[in-house]
């Protein structure tokens, strides 16, 4: 997160986007703009307004400049942060980005000390993994099989907004689909992608408003073998609608090591629909 030292406003760094103002005739970077996350048209409109004001103050009013190349503040260097204006003050008064806890902390039990600290769950998936053996045994299921659930999740959002997409309490729906270990996950992953697209189209979503964001190796979560996010173009911007990830055996292995009990770690594909 970042703070504005003048207005005392606080922002998530990954929800603020900056771009240099580069003059078209000389390729000179004369300043920066910074806008909040939104749809492309609104972000460009806000950036143009800032650029116009900046160029006028710099006696370069009307000078043509290159198209904006937005990056979120987590990618800004220390030197750039000293030049990027705050959305609140219009001046470079933002602190350097720093980590914050997305989980809500609470205490369980009669005493409020270090031993009673607990956290509200930021996702619902782990309940499925903890109960993997129980679910498999009581349902008499054999691999491959899936477990679906709907439940509450909680995240410590700094700036709740965009209706239900940036809320601190929300419903999350997901399926964990367990399959045999080995390279078979690739075929299952492709099938989930195809089935998911067919389902979304069948319930009336327009294909031209959807995009399929395939995560490259350098952007994959540490546990993932592959991941594709289905995004949808809402009036307030493009947001993730569904994530389809091959999570490997990371979760079952971690729970097995933590509990000291084997979870019979099969590879599984994670299919998640998030409503924020």
C-alpha positions in Angstrom: 0.0 0.0 0.0 1.0 3.7 -0.3 0.0 6.8 1.7 -0.4 10.4 0.5 1.7 12.4 2.9 -0.4 15.5 2.3 -4.0 14.3 2.2 -3.4 11.2 4.5 -5.3 9.1 2.0 -4.3 5.5 1.6 -4.3 3.4 -1.6 -3.4 -0.1 -2.7 -0.3 0.2 -4.8 -1.6 -2.4 -7.3 -4.7 -0.3 -7.9 -2.8 2.9 -8.8 -1.4 3.2 -12.3 1.3 5.6 -13.5 2.7 6.5 -16.9 5.5 8.9 -18.0 4.5 11.9 -20.1 6.9 11.6 -23.1 7.0 14.4 -25.7 6.4 13.1 -29.2 8.9 15.3 -30.9 11.9 14.9 -28.6 11.1 11.6 -26.7 11.8 13.6 -23.5 10.1 12.4 -20.3 8.8 15.6 -18.7 6.6 14.2 -15.9 4.2 11.6 -14.8 0.5 10.9 -14.4 -1.1 8.7 -11.8 -4.7 7.3 -12.0 -6.8 4.9 -10.0 -7.8 1.5 -11.5 -10.9 1.7 -13.7 -11.9 1.0 -17.3 -9.5 1.9 -20.0 -11.5 5.0 -21.2 -11.8 6.5 -17.8 -8.1 5.9 -17.0 -7.0 7.6 -20.2 -9.4 10.5 -19.8 -8.1 11.1 -16.2 -4.5 10.8 -17.4 -5.1 13.3 -20.3 -6.5 15.8 -17.9 -3.5 15.5 -15.6 -1.1 15.7 -18.6 -2.8 18.8 -19.9 -2.5 20.5 -16.5 1.1 19.5 -16.1 2.2 20.7 -19.6 0.5 24.0 -19.0 2.4 24.5 -15.8 5.6 23.6 -17.5 5.0 26.1 -20.4 4.5 23.3 -22.8 0.8 23.7 -23.3 -0.5 21.9 -26.4 2.7 19.9 -26.9 1.9 16.4 -28.4 2.9 13.4 -26.3 3.1 9.7 -26.8 0.4 7.3 -25.7 0.3 6.4 -22.1 2.0 3.2 -21.0 0.4 2.4 -17.6 2.1 0.3 -15.0 0.9 -0.2 -11.4 2.9 1.4 -8.6 4.4 -1.9 -7.4 6.6 -1.6 -10.5 7.8 2.0 -9.8 11.4 2.7 -8.9 12.3 4.9 -6.0 13.4 7.6 -8.4 10.0 7.4 -10.2 8.1 7.5 -6.9 9.7 10.8 -6.2 8.1 12.2 -9.4 4.7 10.4 -9.6 1.8 12.6 -8.4 -0.7 11.5 -5.8 -4.3 11.2 -6.9 -5.2 13.1 -3.8 -2.8 16.0 -3.8 -1.7 16.2 -7.5 1.9 16.4 -6.2 4.6 13.7 -5.7 3.6 13.1 -2.1 3.2 9.3 -2.1 5.2 7.0 0.2 7.1 4.1 -1.2 4.9 1.0 -1.6 5.0 -1.3 1.5 3.4 -4.7 2.4 0.2 -4.9 4.3 -1.8 -7.9 5.7 -4.8 -8.8 3.6 -6.1 -11.1 6.3 -8.3 -9.9 9.2 -6.8 -10.8 12.6 -9.0 -11.7 15.6 -8.8 -13.6 18.8 -10.4 -17.0 19.7 -11.3 -17.8 23.2 -11.6 -16.0 26.5 -8.1 -14.5 26.5 -6.7 -12.0 24.1 -3.0 -12.9 23.8 -0.6 -14.3 21.3 -1.8 -17.8 21.8 -5.4 -16.9 20.8 -4.6 -15.0 17.5 -6.5 -16.3 14.5 -7.3 -15.0 11.1 -10.6 -14.9 9.1 -10.2 -16.9 5.9 -9.2 -14.9 2.8 -10.3 -17.8 0.6 -12.6 -20.8 1.0 -10.5 -23.5 -0.7 -8.5 -24.7 2.3 -11.6 -26.3 3.9 -11.8 -28.7 1.0 -8.2 -29.7 1.3 -8.4 -30.3 5.1 -11.5 -32.5 4.6 -10.1 -34.2 1.5 -9.8 -37.7 3.1 -13.2 -37.3 4.9 -14.9 -36.3 1.6 -13.3 -39.0 -0.4 -14.2 -41.7 2.2 -17.7 -40.8 3.1 -18.8 -40.2 -0.6 -16.9 -43.4 -1.7 -15.5 -41.4 -4.5 -12.6 -42.4 -6.8 -10.1 -40.2 -8.6 -11.1 -38.1 -10.6 -13.8 -36.4 -8.5 -14.6 -32.9 -7.5 -15.8 -31.0 -4.4 -17.9 -27.8 -4.8 -18.7 -25.3 -2.2 -20.0 -21.8 -1.5 -18.8 -19.8 1.5 -17.8 -16.5 3.1 -14.4 -15.1 2.6 -12.9 -11.9 4.2 -10.1 -9.6 2.9 -8.7 -6.4 4.5 -9.3 -4.2 1.5 -7.9 -0.7 1.9 -10.3 1.0 -0.5 -13.5 -0.9 -0.9 -15.3 0.1 -4.1 -16.7 -1.0 -7.4 -19.9 -2.4 -6.0 -19.1 -6.0 -4.8 -15.7 -6.3 -6.5 -13.7 -4.6 -3.7 -15.6 -5.5 -0.5 -14.2 -6.8 2.7 -16.8 -9.7 3.0 -17.9 -11.7 0.0 -19.2 -15.0 -1.2 -16.8 -17.3 -3.0 -17.8 -20.3 -5.1 -15.4 -22.9 -6.3 -14.7 -26.5 -7.3 -11.6 -28.4 -6.4 -11.3 -31.2 -8.9 -8.9 -34.0 -8.0 -7.1 -36.1 -10.6 -4.3 -38.6 -10.8 -0.7 -37.4 -10.6 1.5 -37.0 -13.7 1.1 -35.1 -17.0 -2.6 -35.9 -17.3 -3.3 -32.5 -15.7 -2.7 -30.8 -19.0 -5.6 -32.6 -20.7 -7.9 -32.0 -17.7 -6.9 -28.3 -17.6 -7.8 -27.9 -21.3 -11.1 -29.6 -20.8 -12.0 -27.3 -17.8 -11.1 -24.2 -19.9 -13.4 -25.4 -22.8 -16.2 -26.4 -20.4 -16.0 -23.1 -18.6 -16.3 -21.1 -21.8 -19.3 -23.1 -22.9 -21.0 -22.6 -19.6 -20.4 -18.8 -19.5 -21.8 -18.5 -23.0 -24.8 -20.7 -22.2 -25.9 -18.4 -19.3 -25.8 -15.4 -21.6 -22.4 -13.7 -21.3 -21.2 -12.1 -24.5 -18.0 -13.5 -25.8 -16.7 -10.1 -27.0 -16.8 -8.9 -23.4 -14.7 -11.8 -22.1 -11.0 -12.2 -22.2 -8.7 -15.2 -21.3 -5.6 -14.1 -19.5 -3.1 -16.9 -19.5 -0.4 -16.5 -16.8 3.1 -16.9 -18.1 5.7 -18.8 -16.0 7.1 -15.6 -14.4 3.6 -14.6 -13.2 2.3 -17.9 -11.9 1.7 -18.4 -8.2 4.4 -20.4 -6.5 2.1 -23.5 -6.3 0.6 -23.4 -9.8 1.5 -25.4 -12.8 -0.8 -23.3 -15.0 -3.4 -20.7 -14.6 -5.9 -18.8 -16.8 -8.1 -16.0 -15.6 -11.4 -15.3 -17.3 -12.0 -11.6 -17.2 -15.1 -9.6 -18.1 -15.4 -6.0 -19.2 -17.7 -4.3 -16.7 -18.8 -0.6 -17.0 -16.2 0.3 -14.3 -13.4 -1.7 -16.0 -12.1 -5.2 -16.7 -12.2 -7.6 -13.7 -11.5 -11.2 -13.0 -14.6 -13.4 -13.2 -13.1 -16.8 -12.8 -9.7 -18.4 -12.3 -8.9 -21.9 -13.6 -5.6 -23.1 -12.1 -3.7 -26.4 -12.0 -2.4 -26.2 -8.4 -0.4 -29.4 -8.4 -0.3 -31.2 -5.1 0.9 -28.2 -3.1 -2.1 -27.8 -0.8 -2.5 -31.4 0.2 1.2 -31.8 0.7 1.4 -28.7 2.9 -1.5 -29.8 5.1 0.0 -33.3 5.3 3.3 -31.9 6.4 1.7 -29.5 8.9 -0.5 -32.2 10.5 2.0 -35.0 10.3 -0.6 -37.1 8.5 -0.5 -38.1 4.9 -3.2 -36.7 2.7 -2.6 -39.1 -0.2 -1.4 -36.2 -2.3 -3.1 -36.3 -5.7 -2.7 -33.6 -8.3 -5.8 -31.4 -8.5 -7.2 -28.7 -10.8 -8.6 -25.6 -9.0 -11.7 -24.0 -10.6 -12.9 -20.9 -8.8 -15.6 -18.3 -9.4 -15.2 -15.3 -7.2 -17.9 -12.8 -6.4 -16.5 -9.7 -4.7 
